[in-house]
Amino acid sequence: MKIGELAQATGLAPSRIRFYEKIGLLKAVSRRANGYRTYPPEAVTLLTLIATAQQAGFSLDELRTLLPSDLSQWDHDSLITALRQKLADIELLLQRLSDSKARLQEVLDTIEAKPEDLDCAANARRVLAHFGLVPGQTASDH
């Protein structure tokens, strides 16, 4: 299969396919006498796995260690371990994002609760005091 056909079958740009080949994720590539690349049918499966794994948050380095050169030789236990670790990483990230969102919402609510008689500078001092942050002090001074 030519790169254009592979690109159409996977929805990936030819440049991305060549990049995956260059970094060693796509290995089963041969060249014709004219220099054109030809790809085996399994390349569709492999590229789809790569794209799906990247969308799930796997880095290219993680994929390089996780993907076997022959998909029929996949280490089931390693795959399960990697997937469980990625789920744990995502859970931690979600918790951090939730904490950040709550903190930002608290800051926004405090800023929006500005009394009518305060100017912006006085409101900034009020907000900083609310969060225990006084200008000129570091967090360790509290």
N, C-alpha and C positions, 0 to 999 in steps of 0.2 A: 504494500500500500504506500502511496506517495504521501508526502507531508500535507498537501492540500486536502487529500481524502481523510487523513487522520485528523486534521484540524476541523473539518466539517463533522466528522463522526463524534468528536469530543467537545466541540464548541470552544476549543482553545486556539489562540492565535499561533500561527507557525513559529513566530519568534519565541513564544513561550515553550513550545515543544522543543525547539533547538536549545533553549536555555536548560531545560530539564536534562537533555542529552549531555550538554556541556558539563553540568555539575554532577553527572553520574547517576541520576535517578532513572533515566531511561537508557538502558544498556543494549538491548537487542536490536541494534540498528545496523543495517548493512548499506554498502554503497554500490551503485551500479558503475559500469565503466565510464559513464559520462559524469560521475560525481554526485548524482542525485541520491538522496537517502531513500531507503525503502524500509518500511516498518512491518513487523509481523502483526497479525490480528490481535494478539495479546496486548499490544501497545495501547489499544483503546481501553481495555480494562485497567491497565496500570495507570494511564493518565487520568482516568476517571477517579480512581482511588486517590491519586495525588491531589487532584483538585478538591475532592470531597474532604480529605483530611486537612487540607489547608483551610478550608472554610470552617472546619471544626476547631481550628486553633493550633494545629500541629505546624511546627516550623519545618523548614527544608532540612535542617540538620537532624531533627527528630525523625523525619521521614527517611533520611538516608540510612539511619541505623535500624529503623523499624522494617522497611521494605526489603524482602529477600530478592535476590537476583532472579529467582524462579518462584513465581507465586504459588506453585504447587508444593514448595518447601517452606511455607510459612510456619514459624514457631508460634504455635497457638498460645502457649503460656506467656511468651513475651508480648504478644499482641494484647492479650487480656490485661496484663500488667500495665502496659502503656496506655491503654484506653481508660483504665481505672485511675491512673495518675492524672491523665488529662481532665477527667471529670472532677477530681479533687482540686486541681488547679483552677478550673472554671468556678467551682463552688467558692473557693477563696476569693477569686476576683469578684464574683457577684456580691459577696459580703462586704468587700472593700468598697465597691461601687455603691452599695446600699448605704453604708456608713457615710460616704462622701455626699451622697444625695441628701441624706438627713441633715448633715452639717450645713450644706449650702441652703437648704430650705429654711433652717433656723436662722442663718445669717440674713437671708432675704426677708423673712417675716419680721426680724428685728429692725432691719433698715426701713421696711415699709410701715412700721408702727411709729414712725417719726412724729413726734408732737408738732402741731402746727406752728408753734412759736420758736422752733429750733431751726437754725440755718444748717447747711450741709456739714460744715466743720464741727459744729457742736453735736450734730447727729452722729458723725463719725466717732467722736469721743465717747458718746453714749453707747454706741454699738461695741466699741472696743472694751469699754468698762463692763458691759454685759457679759462678754466672753472672757473677762479676766485679763485682758490685754491692755496695758497702759502704755501709751507712746513713750519711748525712751527706756523701756524695760524689756528685758529678754524673758523668755518663758521660764528660765531657771531662777529669775528674780522673784517669782511668785511664791 
